[in-house]
Amino acid sequence: MVAPLYTTDSGLLFHAGKILVITIGLPARGKTHISRALERYLRWMGVKTQVVSLGDYRRKTLGGAQKLPPDYFHLGEKSSETLALRRKILDGCEQLIWDFFKNGQVVIYDANNGTRAARKLLAEKFHNKGIHVIFLESLCDNKEIIEANIRSVKISSPDYRGWNPDDAVKDYYTRIRDHEEHYEPVEEKDWPYIRIVNVGEKIMVNNIKGYLQSRIVFFIMNIHNRPRTIYFARSGQSLIEHSYKADSDLSPAGWEYAEKLKDFVLQRRAKTLELRGSNPQDQRLVIWTSTRRRAHHTAWPFLQAANVSTSSSGSYLATPTPSTPISTSNIPILEDGIKNLVIDPNNLPTPPALAPATAPLNIKVIEKPQMSEINPGIWDGLTPDQARKYYPQDWERFVKDPYAFRAPRAESYHDLSVRLEPVLIELEREKEDLLIIGHASVIRCLLAYLIGLPASEIPAIEIARGDLLEVMPASYGVHCKAYHFWDGPGRRGDDSTSGASGMDGDSKDENNFYENYAEDTKGKRKVGAVKEPEASISAVYESA
């Protein structure tokens, strides 16, 4: 359930009160990844949530590890100077928690909290003030996961700036061994707790109560920290662009776009897998589309680049074979001048032969009915001027709140976001590289969730046809890049066959403003301009 359209006097939702989630675990056990992912999901639900990271606060206050006393990370006897510094950091984090609870509902305290005495003292302080406390323990005995966490997150922190990576790994293992000597697993049955083994391999819960606490458990059951890349691209131009009801096939320009998209995605993914050190033959690319023709037909070139076999579940598995391109020259012309493009999936033409060096493709395409575009209702096919003329009162409400407004017999962006929540959970569960070929409205909602944008900004995110958005989830947020790979008809709703606009062009489809609202919004937010203080977002535009 996305952010509710109501508020309460207390600022609290779901009659859940205030909740403090205390993370527990040895270093490099995925606590930060779990904390940030949970923060993102709860904010999406409308719950005022904040991660308070002891490590981040210590680095901001005292600097990197090189500026600390040698015994700072040692859990045995310490000097008086070290004890004073550690107390200063603990008190500072505790004050941040109290400050946020003045207006917020959930705080996730990201720290080791490895001894029973220390976490009991902290929990009792907040419990005595009426705040619900949950222990969230992350255990991990998988050496591959631990080393991957160290290399991908820990040695890139300011603590190890300028270090040789291998030396940094050895030093961090020394820190882990010291913590292992003093670590005490959660066995306190008098406190609610969630225990996670190997980042989701196994989960145990104790004394969890209420709707919001149950949603926290539900979400944690569906996440992982396996490296992957999520790609977003709009579907190709259709024969009847402005009609929601028509559900038309791709236009000839749309098929051209689909081929370009296939080539560019495979090229970008090959580079990413090479940097990741992965073998493309061992990594499946999963493609999600809606059930609308223009969406799932945009995925066909990926299947045409391979032998196609259909599974009983309706998914498609693919491996490569030589082929020939699609031809649209013999498509009959209807009375209105539009080509009647109908493709028989049992008689697919085969695409151009792959280069000898191309690795075998491993592709799965899944159609999801929840990913259909936003329903414009009675505004279907209207221009902004027509909507303003025929429905002036509705138009005023729409302009004031594009996210919550629902035209007669239509969906609002809030309705769409609620419809997409099962897709978001599947997005968190998916462990393979994922390409989402979708409609602009759907991509806006999914992208806003991943990068942590407030719901009110969803309608104003610009998603241009011809751009590939590349999102890489990371422990401290997401890294997002946008690549421009195609200029042609339909890039911004322009039906002309030449002179397509560039990234900042002004051409638009006046008959499709509801689906493409962001492209008609002054002060619109492009992906390349997205900034979110709580997330790590790098947004770069590159030309193919």
C-alpha positions as CSV (number, residue, x, y, z in Angstrom):
1,M,0.0,0.0,0.0
2,V,1.5,3.3,-1.1
3,A,1.4,6.5,1.0
4,P,-2.2,7.0,2.2
5,L,-4.1,10.1,1.2
6,Y,-4.9,11.0,4.8
7,T,-3.0,12.3,7.8
8,T,-3.5,12.0,11.5
9,D,-3.1,14.6,14.3
10,S,-0.3,12.6,15.8
11,G,1.4,11.9,12.4
12,L,1.3,8.2,13.1
13,L,-0.3,5.6,10.8
14,F,-1.9,2.2,11.2
15,H,-2.5,2.6,15.0
16,A,1.1,1.3,15.4
17,G,2.6,3.9,17.7
18,K,6.3,4.7,17.4
19,I,8.8,1.9,16.7
20,L,12.5,1.7,17.2
21,V,14.2,-1.0,15.2
22,I,17.6,-1.9,16.7
23,T,19.9,-3.7,14.3
24,I,22.2,-6.3,15.8
25,G,25.0,-8.2,14.1
26,L,28.7,-8.5,13.4
27,P,30.3,-6.1,10.9
28,A,29.6,-6.8,7.2
29,R,26.5,-8.8,7.8
30,G,24.2,-6.7,5.6
31,K,22.7,-4.6,8.4
32,T,23.0,-1.4,6.4
33,H,21.5,-2.9,3.3
34,I,18.5,-4.2,5.2
35,S,18.1,-0.9,7.0
36,R,18.1,1.3,3.9
37,A,15.8,-1.1,2.0
38,L,13.3,-1.1,4.9
39,E,13.5,2.7,5.2
40,R,12.7,3.0,1.5
41,Y,9.7,0.7,1.7
42,L,8.2,2.3,4.9
43,R,8.5,5.7,3.4
44,W,6.7,4.4,0.3
45,M,3.9,3.3,2.6
46,G,3.8,6.9,4.0
47,V,5.4,6.1,7.3
48,K,7.8,8.8,8.5
49,T,11.0,6.7,8.8
50,Q,14.7,7.5,9.3
51,V,17.9,5.4,9.5
52,V,20.3,6.6,12.2
53,S,23.6,5.0,11.4
54,L,26.2,5.0,14.1
55,G,29.0,4.5,11.6
56,D,27.9,7.5,9.4
57,Y,27.5,9.7,12.5
58,R,30.9,8.7,13.8
59,R,32.6,9.5,10.4
60,K,30.8,12.9,10.2
61,T,31.7,13.8,13.8
62,L,35.2,12.3,14.2
63,G,36.4,11.6,10.6
64,G,37.7,8.4,9.1
65,A,39.3,5.5,11.0
66,Q,42.8,7.0,10.5
67,K,41.8,9.9,12.8
68,L,40.7,7.6,15.7
69,P,42.7,6.2,18.6
70,P,44.2,2.7,17.8
71,D,42.0,1.0,20.4
72,Y,38.7,2.6,19.2
73,F,37.4,-0.5,17.5
74,H,38.8,-2.9,20.1
75,L,36.1,-4.1,22.5
76,G,38.4,-4.9,25.4
77,E,40.0,-2.4,27.7
78,K,40.3,1.1,26.3
79,S,41.9,4.4,27.2
80,S,39.9,7.1,28.9
81,E,40.2,9.2,25.7
82,T,38.6,6.3,23.6
83,L,35.9,5.8,26.1
84,A,35.0,9.5,26.0
85,L,34.9,9.5,22.2
86,R,32.7,6.4,22.1
87,R,30.3,7.8,24.7
88,K,30.1,11.0,22.7
89,I,29.1,9.1,19.5
90,L,26.6,6.9,21.3
91,D,24.9,9.9,23.1
92,G,24.8,11.8,19.8
93,C,23.1,8.9,18.0
94,E,20.6,8.5,20.8
95,Q,19.8,12.2,20.6
96,L,19.2,11.9,16.9
97,I,16.7,9.2,17.6
98,W,14.8,11.3,20.2
99,D,14.8,14.3,17.8
100,F,13.3,12.3,15.0
101,F,10.6,10.8,17.2
102,K,9.2,14.3,17.8
103,N,7.5,14.1,14.4
104,G,8.5,10.7,13.0
105,Q,7.2,7.2,13.6
106,V,9.9,4.6,12.9
107,V,13.7,4.9,13.5
108,I,16.1,2.1,12.4
109,Y,19.2,2.3,14.5
110,D,22.0,0.9,12.3
111,A,24.8,-0.3,14.6
112,N,26.4,-3.5,15.8
113,N,24.8,-3.6,19.3
114,G,26.5,-6.9,19.9
115,T,26.3,-7.2,23.7
116,R,23.1,-8.0,25.7
117,A,23.8,-5.4,28.4
118,A,24.3,-2.5,25.9
119,R,21.2,-3.3,23.8
120,K,19.0,-3.9,26.9
121,L,20.0,-0.6,28.4
122,L,19.2,1.2,25.1
123,A,15.9,-0.7,24.6
124,E,14.7,0.0,28.1
125,K,15.3,3.8,27.7
126,F,12.9,4.0,24.8
127,H,10.4,1.3,26.0
128,N,9.9,3.3,29.2
129,K,8.8,6.3,27.1
130,G,6.1,4.3,25.3
131,I,8.1,3.4,22.1
132,H,7.9,-0.1,20.8
133,V,11.3,-1.7,20.4
134,I,12.2,-4.5,17.9
135,F,15.6,-6.2,17.7
136,L,16.6,-7.0,14.1
137,E,19.5,-9.4,14.1
138,S,21.5,-10.3,11.0
139,L,23.5,-13.5,11.1
140,C,25.8,-14.6,8.3
141,D,28.1,-17.6,8.0
142,N,28.4,-17.4,4.3
143,K,32.0,-16.3,3.6
144,E,31.2,-15.2,0.0
145,I,28.5,-12.9,1.2
146,I,30.7,-11.5,3.9
147,E,33.6,-10.8,1.6
148,A,31.3,-9.3,-1.0
149,N,29.9,-7.0,1.6
150,I,33.4,-5.9,2.7
151,R,34.7,-5.3,-0.9
152,S,31.5,-3.6,-2.2
153,V,30.7,-1.4,0.8
154,K,33.2,-1.3,3.7
155,I,36.5,-0.6,1.9
156,S,35.0,2.1,-0.2
157,S,34.0,4.1,3.0
158,P,36.1,7.1,4.2
159,D,37.6,4.8,6.8
160,Y,39.8,3.2,4.1
161,R,40.3,6.1,1.7
162,G,43.7,5.7,0.0
163,W,44.2,2.1,1.2
164,N,45.1,-0.8,-1.0
165,P,41.9,-2.9,-1.3
166,D,43.5,-6.1,-0.1
167,D,45.1,-4.4,2.9
168,A,41.7,-2.8,3.7
169,V,40.0,-6.2,3.6
170,K,42.6,-7.7,5.9
171,D,42.2,-4.8,8.4
172,Y,38.4,-5.2,8.3
173,Y,38.6,-8.9,9.0
174,T,40.8,-8.0,12.1
175,R,38.0,-5.7,13.2
176,I,35.4,-8.5,12.7
177,R,37.5,-11.1,14.7
178,D,37.7,-8.7,17.6
179,H,33.9,-8.2,17.6
180,E,33.3,-12.0,17.3
181,E,35.1,-12.5,20.7
182,H,32.5,-10.3,22.5
183,Y,29.4,-10.9,20.3
184,E,26.3,-12.3,22.1
185,P,23.4,-13.5,19.8
186,V,19.9,-12.4,20.5
187,E,18.3,-14.8,23.0
188,E,16.1,-12.4,24.9
189,K,12.6,-13.7,24.5
190,D,11.1,-10.8,26.4
191,W,11.8,-8.4,23.5
192,P,10.2,-8.7,20.0
193,Y,12.9,-9.7,17.5
194,I,13.5,-10.7,13.9
195,R,16.5,-12.9,13.1
196,I,17.7,-13.0,9.5
197,V,20.2,-15.7,8.4
198,N,22.4,-15.0,5.3
199,V,20.3,-12.0,4.2
200,G,17.0,-13.8,3.8
201,E,18.0,-17.5,3.6
202,K,16.2,-18.1,6.9
203,I,14.0,-15.8,9.1
204,M,12.8,-16.3,12.7
205,V,10.4,-13.9,14.5
206,N,9.4,-13.5,18.1
207,N,6.4,-11.7,19.6
208,I,5.7,-9.4,16.5
209,K,2.4,-7.6,16.9
210,G,0.2,-5.4,14.8
211,Y,-0.1,-4.5,11.2
212,L,3.0,-2.3,10.7
213,Q,5.3,-4.7,12.5
214,S,3.9,-7.5,10.4
215,R,4.6,-5.5,7.2
216,I,8.2,-5.0,8.3
217,V,8.6,-8.8,8.6
218,F,6.8,-9.4,5.3
219,F,9.2,-6.9,3.5
220,I,12.3,-8.4,5.1
221,M,11.3,-11.8,3.9
222,N,11.4,-10.6,0.3
223,I,14.8,-8.8,0.0
224,H,18.3,-9.9,-0.8
225,N,21.7,-8.3,-1.4
226,R,22.7,-10.1,-4.6
227,P,24.3,-7.7,-7.1
228,R,22.0,-6.9,-10.1
229,T,21.0,-4.2,-12.5
230,I,17.5,-3.0,-13.2
231,Y,16.9,-1.3,-16.6
232,F,13.8,0.7,-17.5
233,A,12.7,1.6,-21.0
234,R,9.4,2.8,-22.5
235,S,7.6,0.7,-25.0
236,G,7.8,1.6,-28.6
237,Q,5.5,3.9,-30.5
238,S,2.1,2.3,-31.4
239,L,-0.1,2.7,-34.4
240,I,-2.7,4.6,-32.4
241,E,-0.6,6.5,-29.8
242,H,-3.3,8.5,-28.1
243,S,-5.9,5.8,-27.3
244,Y,-5.9,3.8,-24.1
245,K,-8.7,1.6,-25.3
246,A,-7.2,0.8,-28.7
247,D,-4.4,-1.4,-27.4
248,S,-2.8,-1.2,-30.9
249,D,0.4,-2.9,-32.2
250,L,3.7,-1.1,-32.7
251,S,4.1,1.2,-35.6
252,P,7.0,0.6,-38.1
253,A,8.9,3.2,-36.1
254,G,8.0,1.2,-32.9
255,W,9.5,-2.0,-34.3
256,E,12.7,-0.1,-35.3
257,Y,12.8,1.3,-31.7
258,A,12.4,-2.2,-30.3
259,E,15.4,-3.5,-32.3
260,K,17.5,-0.5,-31.2
261,L,16.5,-1.1,-27.6
262,K,17.5,-4.8,-27.8
263,D,20.9,-4.0,-29.3
264,F,21.6,-1.3,-26.7
265,V,20.5,-3.2,-23.6
266,L,22.6,-6.2,-24.6
267,Q,25.6,-4.0,-25.2
268,R,25.2,-2.1,-21.9
269,R,24.6,-5.3,-19.9
270,A,27.7,-7.0,-21.4
271,K,29.8,-4.1,-20.2
272,T,28.2,-4.2,-16.7
273,L,28.7,-8.0,-16.3
274,E,32.3,-7.6,-17.4
275,L,33.0,-5.0,-14.7
276,R,31.2,-7.3,-12.2
277,G,33.3,-10.2,-13.2
278,S,30.3,-12.3,-14.2
279,N,29.9,-14.7,-17.1
280,P,26.9,-13.6,-19.3
281,Q,26.2,-17.2,-20.0
282,D,25.5,-17.8,-16.3
283,Q,23.4,-14.7,-15.8
284,R,19.8,-14.6,-17.0
285,L,18.1,-11.4,-18.2
286,V,14.5,-11.2,-17.0
287,I,12.2,-8.9,-19.0
288,W,8.9,-7.7,-17.5
289,T,6.2,-6.1,-19.7
290,S,2.6,-5.3,-19.4
291,T,-0.1,-7.3,-21.3
292,R,-0.6,-4.3,-23.7
293,R,0.5,-5.1,-27.2
294,R,2.9,-2.2,-27.6
295,A,4.7,-3.3,-24.4
296,H,5.2,-7.0,-24.8
297,H,5.8,-6.6,-28.6
298,T,8.7,-4.3,-27.8
299,A,10.3,-7.3,-26.1
300,W,10.0,-9.6,-29.1
301,P,13.4,-8.7,-30.7
302,F,15.0,-10.1,-27.6
303,L,13.2,-13.4,-28.3
304,Q,13.9,-13.2,-32.0
305,A,17.6,-13.1,-31.3
306,A,17.3,-16.6,-30.1
307,N,15.4,-19.9,-30.5
308,V,12.1,-19.4,-28.7
309,S,10.5,-22.0,-26.4
310,T,7.4,-21.3,-24.4
311,S,7.0,-22.6,-20.9
312,S,3.7,-23.8,-19.5
313,S,3.6,-20.7,-17.3
314,G,3.5,-18.3,-20.2
315,S,7.2,-17.3,-19.9
316,Y,9.6,-17.4,-22.7
317,L,13.1,-18.9,-22.6
318,A,15.6,-18.0,-25.3
319,T,18.9,-19.1,-26.8
320,P,20.5,-17.6,-30.0
321,T,20.2,-18.6,-33.6
322,P,20.9,-17.0,-37.0
323,S,18.0,-14.9,-38.4
324,T,16.6,-12.2,-40.8
325,P,15.1,-8.8,-39.9
326,I,11.4,-7.9,-39.7
327,S,10.0,-6.3,-42.9
328,T,7.0,-4.0,-42.9
329,S,6.9,-3.2,-46.6
330,N,4.0,-5.6,-47.3
331,I,1.8,-4.6,-44.5
332,P,-1.7,-3.6,-45.8
333,I,-2.8,0.0,-45.5
334,L,-6.1,0.8,-43.9
335,E,-8.5,3.5,-45.0
336,D,-7.1,6.0,-42.5
337,G,-3.6,5.5,-43.7
338,I,-2.4,3.4,-40.7
339,K,-0.7,0.1,-41.4
340,N,-2.5,-2.9,-40.1
341,L,0.5,-4.6,-38.4
342,V,-0.5,-8.0,-37.0
343,I,2.2,-10.4,-36.0
344,D,1.6,-14.1,-35.6
345,P,3.7,-15.3,-32.6
346,N,3.9,-18.8,-34.1
347,N,5.5,-17.5,-37.2
348,L,8.0,-15.0,-36.0
349,P,10.6,-13.7,-38.4
350,T,14.2,-14.2,-37.3
351,P,16.5,-11.3,-36.6
352,P,20.0,-10.7,-38.0
353,A,22.7,-13.2,-37.2
354,L,24.6,-12.5,-34.0
355,A,28.3,-11.7,-34.1
356,P,30.4,-14.8,-33.6
357,A,31.7,-13.5,-30.3
358,T,28.2,-13.0,-28.8
359,A,27.6,-15.2,-25.8
360,P,24.4,-17.4,-25.8
361,L,21.5,-15.4,-24.5
362,N,19.5,-16.5,-21.5
363,I,16.3,-14.5,-21.5
364,K,12.9,-14.8,-19.8
365,V,10.0,-12.6,-20.7
366,I,7.0,-12.2,-18.3
367,E,3.8,-10.3,-18.9
368,K,2.3,-8.6,-15.8
369,P,-1.2,-7.3,-16.1
370,Q,-0.6,-5.0,-13.1
371,M,1.9,-3.0,-15.2
372,S,-0.7,-1.6,-17.6
373,E,-0.5,2.2,-17.9
374,I,-2.7,4.5,-15.9
375,N,-6.3,4.6,-17.0
376,P,-7.3,8.1,-18.2
377,G,-11.1,7.4,-18.0
378,I,-13.3,9.9,-19.8
379,W,-10.1,12.0,-20.6
380,D,-8.9,9.2,-23.0
381,G,-7.7,10.9,-26.2
382,L,-8.4,14.5,-25.1
383,T,-6.0,17.3,-25.5
384,P,-5.3,19.6,-22.5
385,D,-7.4,22.3,-24.1
386,Q,-10.3,19.9,-24.6
387,A,-10.1,18.6,-21.0
388,R,-10.0,22.2,-19.7
389,K,-13.0,23.2,-21.8
390,Y,-15.3,20.2,-21.2
391,Y,-14.3,19.5,-17.6
392,P,-13.2,22.8,-16.0
393,Q,-13.8,21.8,-12.4
394,D,-12.0,18.5,-12.8
395,W,-9.2,20.2,-14.6
396,E,-8.6,22.6,-11.6
397,R,-8.5,19.7,-9.2
398,F,-6.1,17.9,-11.5
399,V,-3.7,20.8,-11.7
400,K,-3.7,21.3,-7.9
401,D,-2.9,17.7,-7.2
402,P,-1.9,15.5,-10.2
403,Y,-0.9,12.6,-7.9
404,A,-4.2,12.2,-6.0
405,F,-6.7,13.4,-8.6
406,R,-8.9,10.8,-10.3
407,A,-10.8,11.8,-13.4
408,P,-14.3,10.2,-13.8
409,R,-13.9,6.4,-14.5
410,A,-10.1,6.8,-14.4
411,E,-7.2,6.0,-12.1
412,S,-5.1,8.5,-10.1
413,Y,-1.4,8.0,-9.7
414,H,-2.2,7.0,-6.2
415,D,-4.5,4.2,-7.5
416,L,-1.7,3.1,-9.9
417,S,0.9,3.1,-7.1
418,V,-1.4,0.8,-5.0
419,R,-1.9,-1.5,-8.0
420,L,1.8,-1.7,-8.4
421,E,2.7,-2.7,-4.9
422,P,2.8,-6.5,-5.7
423,V,5.2,-5.6,-8.5
424,L,7.4,-3.7,-6.1
425,I,7.7,-6.8,-3.9
426,E,8.5,-8.9,-6.9
427,L,11.1,-6.3,-7.8
428,E,12.8,-6.7,-4.4
429,R,12.7,-10.5,-4.8
430,E,14.1,-10.7,-8.3
431,K,17.8,-11.8,-8.1
432,E,18.6,-11.7,-11.9
433,D,19.2,-8.6,-14.0
434,L,15.9,-7.1,-14.9
435,L,14.6,-5.1,-17.9
436,I,11.2,-3.4,-17.4
437,I,9.6,-2.4,-20.7
438,G,6.7,-0.3,-19.6
439,H,4.6,2.7,-19.9
440,A,5.7,6.1,-18.7
441,S,3.3,6.3,-15.8
442,V,4.3,2.8,-14.5
443,I,8.0,3.6,-14.8
444,R,7.5,6.8,-12.9
445,C,6.0,4.9,-9.9
446,L,8.6,2.2,-9.9
447,L,11.5,4.6,-10.3
448,A,10.2,6.9,-7.5
449,Y,10.1,3.9,-5.2
450,L,13.7,2.9,-5.9
451,I,15.2,6.3,-5.6
452,G,13.1,7.4,-2.7
453,L,11.1,10.3,-4.2
454,P,7.9,11.5,-2.4
455,A,4.7,10.4,-3.9
456,S,3.7,14.0,-4.8
457,E,6.6,14.2,-7.3
458,I,5.7,11.0,-9.2
459,P,3.6,12.7,-12.0
460,A,6.4,15.1,-12.8
461,I,9.2,12.6,-13.5
462,E,10.1,12.8,-17.1
463,I,10.5,9.4,-18.9
464,A,11.5,9.9,-22.5
465,R,11.2,7.2,-25.2
466,G,14.7,6.5,-26.4
467,D,16.4,6.6,-23.0
468,L,17.5,3.6,-21.1
469,L,17.5,4.0,-17.3
470,E,20.0,1.9,-15.5
471,V,19.5,1.4,-11.7
472,M,21.9,-0.5,-9.5
473,P,20.7,-1.0,-5.9
474,A,23.5,-0.6,-3.3
475,S,23.8,-0.7,0.4
476,Y,23.5,3.0,0.9
477,G,20.8,3.7,-1.8
478,V,20.8,3.3,-5.6
479,H,23.0,4.4,-8.4
480,C,21.0,5.6,-11.4
481,K,22.2,6.5,-14.9
482,A,20.3,7.4,-18.0
483,Y,21.6,6.6,-21.5
484,H,20.2,8.1,-24.7
485,F,20.2,5.6,-27.5
486,W,17.5,6.5,-30.0
487,D,16.0,9.5,-31.8
488,G,13.0,8.9,-34.0
489,P,9.2,9.2,-34.3
490,G,7.4,9.0,-31.0
491,R,10.4,10.0,-28.9
492,R,8.3,12.6,-27.1
493,G,5.1,11.8,-28.8
494,D,6.1,13.4,-32.1
495,D,4.6,11.5,-35.1
496,S,6.9,13.1,-37.7
497,T,9.4,10.7,-39.3
498,S,12.3,13.1,-39.3
499,G,13.8,15.8,-37.2
500,A,13.0,14.1,-33.9
501,S,13.8,16.2,-30.9
502,G,16.8,15.8,-28.7
503,M,16.9,15.5,-24.9
504,D,15.5,19.0,-24.4
505,G,13.2,19.0,-27.4
506,D,9.7,20.5,-27.3
507,S,7.7,18.1,-29.5
508,K,4.8,16.4,-27.7
509,D,1.7,14.3,-28.3
510,E,-1.2,16.6,-27.4
511,N,-3.6,13.7,-27.5
512,N,-1.7,11.8,-24.8
513,F,-1.1,14.3,-22.1
514,Y,-2.4,12.2,-19.2
515,E,0.0,9.4,-19.7
516,N,2.8,11.9,-20.6
517,Y,1.9,14.5,-18.1
518,A,5.6,15.1,-17.0
519,E,6.6,15.9,-20.5
520,D,4.1,18.8,-20.4
521,T,5.0,20.0,-16.9
522,K,7.1,23.1,-16.4
523,G,9.8,22.6,-13.8
524,K,9.6,18.9,-14.6
525,R,12.1,16.6,-12.8
526,K,14.4,14.6,-15.1
527,V,16.1,11.5,-13.8
528,G,19.4,13.2,-14.3
529,A,18.4,15.9,-11.8
530,V,17.1,13.7,-9.1
531,K,18.7,14.3,-5.7
532,E,17.8,12.6,-2.5
533,P,19.8,13.3,0.7
534,E,19.1,9.9,2.2
535,A,20.1,7.9,-0.9
536,S,23.3,7.6,-2.9
537,I,22.2,8.5,-6.4
538,S,24.6,9.2,-9.3
539,A,22.7,10.3,-12.4
540,V,24.6,10.7,-15.7
541,Y,23.4,11.1,-19.2
542,E,25.5,9.5,-21.9
543,S,24.9,9.2,-25.7
544,A,25.2,5.9,-27.4
